[in-house]
């Protein structure tokens, strides 16, 4: 796969019940009525969710397949959608967002399909007219971004670096958000297996100045990146049922081949995303159920003690999901099977109280579907 093909794939695709492992200290039990959990019907259904990020007011969704004026959406906790205008300098037909992440300095980093990355303020207005992530170092420059998270004045991403013409290197790297920020572009961990990073939820998360990523090798694991990026250490905490990665037999080259590829993903027991909240990591795991549907589990991991604290089952059996945590709530978009031309039914969203997720204790009234 060459650099051009890798960028095309990013544009085309932007994302039996396991036994409880020994030593887990907490499991899901009924919580108090004060811990709310409810499902809402979206008043506007996105065509495809390539990224979602939440704050105290709601959740922002990137719909890379949406129509003009509907590619960047804001949803309230009641499912009401507001279309956000394109960023200054782009016509609607040219404004095709792919990914969005919260920055540590307040605001957002937005990636567009043409490869441009923009820094936005809290209201998603252009905060800096110069594109972000333009730094070059030791003959390298950024080729493409598949996934990313931010910490301080830096971004940690999975994608490609271009050391010289007609060559590229896939892996996890760190780069400054702005030129002159005191950061340097550096490869953290070369890793030439992009399959899961093209089709899944983010495998990167930040806690203050520390970042973490899931290396989806044959034996997956979570890795910690120090605040300077100079030290990378492997955590031992990992769900036992996910320690051997299944391999795809199908190959995805575009929307026409997406249905079979995503259908095969539904047969896997595999990590499906990494998130952070309250100083803890949360690893999302998907697993097929014998009677159909998918069981979705969130494992809470303390990165300091390198221990799994427990897990909670999310109240959905949807084929695919998109998660977005905030300080107050977790937003769970329920996504159906991938159909022709890479389309999905995305009609509902579950809202979970963050305190209940952190306690691994969802209320008894939490509606399962």
Secondary structure as UniProt FT lines:
FT   HELIX           3..12
FT   TURN            22..23
FT   TURN            33..34
FT   STRAND          37..41
FT   STRAND          51..55
FT   TURN            56..57
FT   STRAND          58..62
FT   TURN            64..65
FT   TURN            68..69
FT   STRAND          72..75
FT   TURN            77..78
FT   STRAND          81..83
FT   TURN            88..89
FT   TURN            92..94
FT   STRAND          97..102
FT   TURN            104..105
FT   STRAND          108..112
FT   TURN            113..114
FT   STRAND          117..120
FT   TURN            122..123
FT   TURN            138..139
FT   STRAND          140..151
FT   TURN            152..153
FT   STRAND          154..162
FT   TURN            165..166
FT   STRAND          169..176
FT   TURN            179..180
FT   STRAND          186..190
FT   HELIX           195..199
FT   STRAND          204..207
FT   TURN            208..209
FT   STRAND          210..215
FT   TURN            218..219
FT   STRAND          221..225
FT   TURN            227..228
FT   STRAND          232..234
FT   HELIX           240..242
FT   HELIX           255..265
FT   TURN            266..267
FT   STRAND          270..277
FT   TURN            278..279
FT   STRAND          280..288
FT   TURN            290..291
FT   STRAND          294..302
FT   TURN            303..306
FT   STRAND          307..313
FT   STRAND          320..325
FT   STRAND          329..335
FT   HELIX           340..342
FT   STRAND          348..353
FT   HELIX           354..358
FT   TURN            359..360
FT   TURN            364..365
//
